[in-house]
Amino acid sequence: MKSAVETLNPTRVRLTVEVPFEELKDSLDAAYKKINQQVTVKGFRKGKIPARVIDQRFGRGAVLEEAVNDALPKFYTEAVNEAELNVLGQPEVDITELKDNELLSFTAEVDIRPAIEIPDYSGIEVEVDAVEVTEEDIDKSVEQLRERFASTTPVERAAEDGDVVTIDLEAKVDGEVLEDGIASGVSYTIGSGELLDGIDDAVTGVEAGGEATFTSELKGGSAAGREAEVTVKVTQVAKRELPELDDEFAQLASEFDTLDELKADSRKRLENMKQFDQATQAQERVLEKLLELVEVPVPEKLLEDEINTRKHNLEHHQLGQMGLTLDKYLEIQDKTAEEFETETREAAVKGIKTQFVLDELVKQEKLNVSQEELTEHLMRRAASSGMSPDQFAQAVVEQGQVPLLVGEVARGKALAVVVEAATVKDTNGEIVDLDDEEDEAAEAEAEQSGEVTEGDKKDDEA
């Protein structure tokens, strides 16, 4: 076999392959064997039909077609490996010549990963928010905990803001009660904004046994997005009572003996959260600076596939779970279809560039992923997916996605290397030490920005 490579552009090549006919012998033998098992010729046992009889009865052309279809993937792969190409997706193959007992020639056009040169990134400088926990932050955190331990006491008066009401709901669209538009015994805190728009005004001032009617756009269910006439009946009004903020509350709501100890723990937790947010912010800004330094051509076919994948995931998974259509989502976000298309394309381009650049850094820095690192990443992904680690690991193995997880970890380590070399200052002008949170935040950022699902799959397939 002989092969040659022609570069069409920085992300696409054409392979020209010539195969002497003797190298097709195994595929020809396999073709005759396959046809033997599929056809019946009087006078011959199944599977024992001579090749000359198959040629006479079914045509040599059918045998050659079967043999070429069997041989092409093997010779294409050999040509790719010989040229040391990093291909993306499936090739467009064209058989240019097929001479029986002489020669098979074909061309294959395919996208490839572009050659990327990583410049010196040690001079990158970014600014992030300072980690500052105020007394107001602590009070808000403690107040949220206090809300969780609130008690309710039924009262015989009209409902007020902050009360907990027990209600029955009935929704009608075009005068017809919806099958899924009836709910009984729903507990609702007035002012929480957790139910339908307009319900707060409707139930405020209503006593137990009273009812009110209002119109509202349904957020979910069979008539999501449509205007409905909603009747709400109040069956109970209860006053919420918050516990006193004292040492007794600290003992009730936590493992601490005093309110001061509880507040000190709240401060520590808030600082940890803000430090992680700071580290994540640093990853994002360093990554943006790095991408500005590197010229990365993007294969158009890969880009279109990634855009379609992002749209599909949004429409059929994320929005579907919320009972929203894409049009309704755009209305809520106050975006036009053109703005959505532009944002999706920009995000897809950034994702592909991020993956290419970080993968190149993995090679340049000779980064490896240990079993321990992979296990830690798997545990985090399992937690975010709502699955147990065993369930998630089984799903990953069954779907052949272990290489994807390894890639995510490796890219996270590559980004952490760049962040470590960068200068990160907070808004107070202080140098920020990100050692404690850096690896985990970098892994999360690399996973989010550089996860090109279809691109990874195409690499694996190729």
Salt bridges, closest charged atoms under 4 A:
GLU6 OE1 - ARG14 NH1 2.74
GLU18 OE1 - LYS2 NZ 3.73
ASP29 OD2 - LYS25 NZ 2.87
GLU66 OE2 - LYS34 NZ 3.07
GLU92 OE1 - ARG12 NH2 3.53
GLU97 OE2 - LYS99 NZ 3.16
ASP100 OD1 - ARG60 NH2 2.83
GLU109 OE1 - ARG12 NE 3.40
GLU109 OE2 - ARG14 NH2 2.95
ASP111 OD1 - ARG12 NH1 2.97
GLU135 OE2 - ARG267 NH2 2.68
ASP137 OD2 - LYS274 NZ 3.25
GLU143 OE1 - ARG146 NH1 3.36
GLU147 OE1 - ARG240 NH2 2.78
GLU160 OE2 - ARG157 NH1 3.77
ASP163 OD2 - ARG157 NH1 2.70
ASP174 OD2 - ARG226 NH2 2.90
GLU217 OE2 - LYS328 NZ 2.37
ASP265 OD2 - ARG269 NE 3.30
GLU300 OE2 - ARG345 NH1 3.70
GLU304 OE2 - ARG345 NH2 2.58
ASP305 OD2 - LYS301 NZ 3.02
ASP305 OD2 - LYS458 NZ 3.08
GLU306 OE2 - ARG310 NE 2.82
GLU331 OE2 - LYS328 NZ 3.18
GLU341 OE2 - LYS311 NZ 2.76
GLU343 OE1 - LYS335 NZ 2.66
ASP359 OD2 - ARG113 NH1 3.05
ASP359 OD1 - ARG411 NH1 2.93
GLU360 OE1 - LYS363 NZ 3.60
GLU373 OE2 - LYS413 NZ 3.14
GLU408 OE1 - HIS377 NE2 2.65
GLU408 OE1 - ARG381 NH1 2.61
GLU443 OE2 - HIS377 ND1 2.27
GLU443 OE2 - ARG380 NH2 2.66
GLU447 OE2 - ARG381 NE 3.37
ASP456 OD2 - ARG411 NH2 3.55
ASP459 OD2 - ARG113 NH2 2.75
